[in-house]
Amino acid sequence: MADALVYVAGTLGAFYLLLVLAFWIGLHRLQPGNSDDCPTVTVVVLAHNESRNIDACLLALSVQDYPSDLTEVIVVDDRSTDDTACRARQWAGRIPGLRVICVEHQRYLCPKKNALDLGIRTGKGELILTTDADCRPSPGWVASTVRCFAPDVGIVTGYAPLISAGGVLQGLLALQGLVVSALAAGSAGVGFPLTCSGRNLAYRRSAFNGVGGFEAIGHILGGDDVLLMRRIASRTDWKVRFNPEIRQGVPSIPHPDNLFRRQVRYQSKAIHTGIPVLLLALLVYIFYLMLAAGAIFSWRHPAFWPPLGALLTVKTLADGLFLWTAASRFNNRRTMGWFPVLELVAVPYVVLFCALGAFKPLRWK
């Protein structure tokens, strides 16, 4: 029995190593966009009580180097109780095509999908770019994203770093942001996109309409980005591409508020991503679960420490190589200072939050 458990754990460890290696290869396959098309663009900015941040976001959008006559910016005020909408309207003279709309009706259970859908239906652009009001898009964000839309590309994901303000929690959240971007880039690079961030996401209106928008996923609390991307990737012929131009990323600050609820919501998406991704996630989860169980079991049976130590060492080296490559490519090596802490908490985090995320997630906000 014991030998069988070691064999299963070792097999899952080998699978995990090959998976990380595939994503590492994917990072090296990324190429910048070179399309010279100039389609119309709708930038949808989601804002909920963002009066402190909306000015900086709109300032960043006001200096984009994409033609202003091809760009419209739509700020969706999602039930704010502050003066977010009022402050946004003050930018009408500085951003041609700026519109501020307020959510008045709930079409979907998920508030963010509801707000996004309203902004998308209000706009007319061929391409839809999404971000949040607490983000600071780089001046070339729109132009570099548009360049990635080759004729066969339907959705473009991008680098969305979280900039730590200091402290352990902020540092770990910033590293989590790096992990998401690394997985988005690596998986897209091998043609099997797994994740993305709605802070830096773009898709063709035709691709969005082709999967029925949010109709099939509007009842799911979360996944306005990942679930939409997976539907486009799995149900259409459109390709998903990651924009590797890191200087044109969309940075924002980590949100330590409502941390437990946020983490459960983040991990609740996997069960809705389709059978291939779900099977992949399940195998990784079982591997993590065996690592956690093995650590407990080894206290009573010391003979299991060597194989457990070997698995943990291989996992740490694989994770470190992958994330260091991503951090180097994204010019964000400083965030890797928190990597040892991440490896200490990764196994219990995955075991706990993925299990909680499999159940109905907590309310949005």
C-alpha positions, 0 to 999 in steps of 0.5 A: 500500500505504501509503495503504491502511494509513493508510486502514485505521488511520483507519477503525479509529480512527473506530470506536474514537472512536465506541465510546468516545463510546457508552460516554461516553453510557452513563455519562450514562444511568445512573439509581439504583435505585428498587425497593422490594422487600425480597427475601432476600439471600445475601452470599458472601465469598470468602477465601483466606489473608485473616486480616489482612483478614477482620475489617475486611470482616466489620465492614463487613458487620455494619453494613449497613442492610438488614434482618438477618432478610433477610440471610445472610452466607456466608464461603467459606474457599478452602483457606486455610493461616492462621486465616482461618476461625477469625477469621471464626467469631468474628463469629457473634455479631455477624452474624446468619445468618453461616456459615463453610464450607470448600472440601473438594472441587474441582468446577470447574477454576477455584478461585474458581468452585468456592468461589463455587458452594459458597457459592451452593448453601449459601445460600438468598437470592433475590439473591446478592451477591459480594465478597472478604475484602479488600474493605470494602463501604459501609454501604448496599451491600446496600440500594442494590444491592437497589434496582437489581433492577427486575422485569426486572433479573437482574444488577447490577454496581457500583463497585469502586475500588482505593485506592492506598497510594502509588507508581507501580505502586499508582497505575496499578493503581488507575487500571486499577480505574477503567477497569474500573468506567468500562467496566462503567458505560458499556457497561451504560448503552448496554445492551451490558455488557462487564465487571464486578468480582466484588468488587461483583456481584449476581444473582438466584438464578433468573438464575444457575440459568437459565444453569446456574451455572458448569457451562459455564464452570467449566473456564475459569481466570477469568471468574467475574464477566464470563463469568457476566454475559455468559451471563446477558445474552446467553442470557436476557431478564434485563437488566444494570444498573450501580449508580451510587450511588458512596457504596455502592461496594466499595473494596479495595487493589490487589494488586501480587503475582503481577502478570504472572500476574494481568494475563494472567488478566484479559485471557484472558476475552475469547475466551470472551465470545461472538462479538459481544464477541469481534469488538468486542475484536478490532477494538480489538486490531487498532487497537492493534496498528496503532498499535504497528506504526505507531510502529515503521514511522514510524522508517524512513518519517517520512511516517507520523508525521503520521497516526500522531500524529493517531490517537494524539491522537484516542485520547488525547482520547477516552480522557481525556474518557471516564475524566475523566467517569467519575472525576468521576461516581465522585468519584475524580479524583485517580486521573486523575493517572496518566492520562498514564502509562497512555496511554504504556503502554496500547498495548504493554500491550494488544498484549502481554497480550491476545495472551498472554491468548488462550493458556491462562492461568497457574495461579490461585494 
